Amino acid sequence: MGVFSRRFVERIDVLQVRVRVTDVVGDSHERVLDCMRGSREECNVPGAEPVNE
């Protein structure tokens, strides 16, 4: 989504983007994207397995 400064990451706990679309047959689909996922140092260790929640 973007590049966050260290100060931003330290101050913001949750940043989510909600995407809602309606397809051609009228079905609605919604996704919530966690923009802070992987931005903290303890989650961003080289060689570590990604966390899938």
VOGU-3710 file (C-alpha; in Angstrom, 3 decimals, decimal comma):
1> mgvfsrrfve> 0,000/0,000/0,000  2,830/2,364/0,716  5,971/3,139/2,660  5,549/4,070/6,316  8,029/5,978/8,465  9,241/4,470/11,732  7,305/7,149/13,659  4,086/6,273/11,817  4,512/2,539/12,553  5,167/3,257/16,239
11> ridvlqvrvr> 2,026/5,420/16,578  -0,539/3,592/14,444  -1,822/0,212/15,654  -4,362/-0,564/12,929  -4,723/0,708/9,373  -7,217/-1,165/7,235  -8,657/-0,576/3,783  -12,066/-2,042/3,015  -12,739/-2,889/-0,639  -16,309/-3,681/-1,636
21> vtdvvgdshe> -17,267/-4,549/-5,222  -20,339/-5,825/-7,023  -19,752/-8,112/-9,986  -21,751/-8,266/-13,227  -24,248/-10,807/-11,844  -24,984/-8,674/-8,785  -22,938/-10,569/-6,178  -21,179/-8,376/-3,614  -17,646/-9,144/-2,471  -15,735/-7,462/0,340
31> rvldcmrgsr> -12,111/-7,685/1,488  -10,425/-5,945/4,399  -6,726/-5,323/3,818  -4,423/-4,930/6,830  -1,967/-2,246/5,696  0,187/-2,572/8,830  0,821/-6,300/8,356  4,549/-6,948/8,193  5,518/-3,345/8,941  6,762/-3,937/12,478
41> eecnvpgaep> 10,345/-5,121/13,005  9,382/-8,262/14,947  7,233/-9,334/11,979  9,764/-8,334/9,331  12,689/-10,653/10,107  14,617/-11,907/7,029  14,181/-15,650/6,591  11,164/-15,852/8,896  7,978/-17,501/7,698  5,201/-15,029/6,795
51> vne> 2,242/-14,938/9,163  -1,052/-15,809/7,488  -4,022/-14,763/9,593
//
